[in-house]
Amino acid sequence: MNHYFKRQLADYVEYHRNPWNSVMHVFGIVFLFLGAILPISLWSFDAFGIPTTIVPVLVLPLLIYWFLLDAALGMGILGAAVILLSTAAFIVNHASTASVWAISAVLIVIGIGCQIVGHRVFERRQPALVDNPSHFLLGPMFVMAKLFIALGFRQDLAAILASAPQPEEHQVELLPRS
């Protein structure tokens, strides 16, 4: 893990201290990624005689960036990306073009909704990317870091995430008290 990533992650964590906001980000990021790659998965071409889409060409620089930030997390994201790219390919191969666009729109709306609810309801703070647009690219790394920590790996990341200031007491009651 390089020093730049440590600083960026520590800054990102300050905007994502509430555990429910983190849960909303897991779903939101997955839905947004899938919603973004679905329509571009419709454009196929042959590369050296192999049928492909433009998606790997567009996703590869991101995967390289994430791998350079942290090799283990980058590999985790690569695994998740393969699953999401395969899901997109399945949808594109089994749905009409109109359905692909409709599914994409729904996924993007739900993904953005998850982000808004996470920040407005649970975190009570504006999204990190408002202050630092590069945080848009750190979301997947944050989610993967949380997964690695939950699985008992990467105590170095756990230390960074735990060192962030704790959230103010913003208790959100999902059910009214009797």
N, C-alpha and C positions, 0 to 999 in steps of 0.2 A: 504494500500500500504506500503510495507516494505522499509526500507532505502536502501537496496541493489538494489531493482528495481528502485528506484528514481535515484540512481547514474548511473545504467546501461542505463536507458532511457535517461538521460541527455547526456551521452556519445554518444548514438546511434543517438540522434537528431542532433548532430553536423555534421553528415554525410548525413543528410536528411533534409536540410533546404529549398530546392527548392520545391515549391508545385507540379510542374510537375514530379519531381522525386518521390514524395510521391504517386501521381496517378499511375505512372509506377509500384511502389511497390505493390499497391493494386492488380493490375492485375497479376503481376509477382508472388507474393506469392500464390495467389489463383491457378494459373495455375501450379506452381511447386508442391504445395501440392496435387492437384488432379492428376497430372502426376505421382507423386511418389506413391500414394496409388492405382492407377488403376491396375498395374500389380500384386501387392501383394494381391489384392482383388480376384484374380483368384484362390488362394490357400485356399480352404475351408476345414473345419473339423467340427466335432461335439464336442461341449463343454457341458457336462452334458445333452446330448440328444438334444441340441439346435444347429442347423446348423449355423455356423459363419465362418468368415475368420480370418486370422492372423492380419488384419488391426487393430481391436480394441485393441488387445494385444500390438501392437507396438505404437499406438497413445495414449493409456491411460497414460503412464508415462509423455508424453509431456503435456497432458491436466492437469495432477496433478501439474506439474512444473509451468505451466502458472497460474493455480488457486492459488498456493502458493505465486506467485509473487504479484498477485492482484486478489482478488476473483471476483469482478465485471467484469473485463476484461476477466478473465478466463471463466466466465459463457458466455460471449459474444462469445468467441472463441469456446466454447463447442457447442453453437448454430450453428455457422458457420461450425464447423466440422461435425455435424450431417447432415447438408445440403450437404456438400461435400462427406461424406461417403455414403449418400443415392444416390447421383448422380453417384458415382463410382459403387455402386451396380446395379443401373439401366443400366449403360453402359455395365458392365460385363454380366448381364443377357440377354442383347439384342444384343450383338455383338460377333463376332467370337474372338477367342484368338488372331489371327493375327491383327484384327482390334483394339483390346484393346491395344496391344503393339504399334501399329502405332499411335493411339490417344495419348497414353502416351508420346511417343517420340516427337510428335508435341507440346504437352502442355509443356514439359520440355524445348524444344528449344525456344518456345515463352516466357516462364517464365524467362529463362536466358536472352533472348534478351531484355525483358522489364527492367530487372535489369541493364544490360549493358547500354542501352540507357539512363535510368534514371540517372546513375552515370556519364557516359562519356559526354552526350550531355547537360543535364540540371544541374547537380551538379558540373561537372568538377572536380571530386574527386574520388579516388578509393573507392570501397565498404567498409563499416565498418568491415565486417567480415575478410578482409585482415589483419587488425591490431588486431582484437579481434574476434576469431572464435565463441565465445559464442553469438555474435550478430546475428548469423544465427537463433538462437532461439528467439531473441527479435523482429524480423520482424513482426510476427503476432500480438504481443502485441502492437507494434507501430501503425500498421494499425487499430487495434481495438480501441486504444486510440484516434486516429484521428477521427474515426467514432463516438465515444462517445462524443467528444468535438463538432463535427459538429452538433450532435443532441441536444446540449445544456447541456450535462451532464459533470461531472468531471472537474470542474474548477481547481482543484488541478493539474490535468494533463496538462491543458491548460497553467498554470503558468510555469510548467517545460518545455514544448515545446516552449513557448514564450521566456524563459530565455536563450535559446541557441543563440550564436552569429549569427547575420544575415549574409546571404550569400553575397559574393562580387557581384558587379554588373556584372553578366554574363547574359546579355539579349540574348536570343535565338530568332532569327526572324524566324518564321515559314513561313511567306510570305514576299517576297521582297517588300520594300517600293517603291512607285512610285514617 
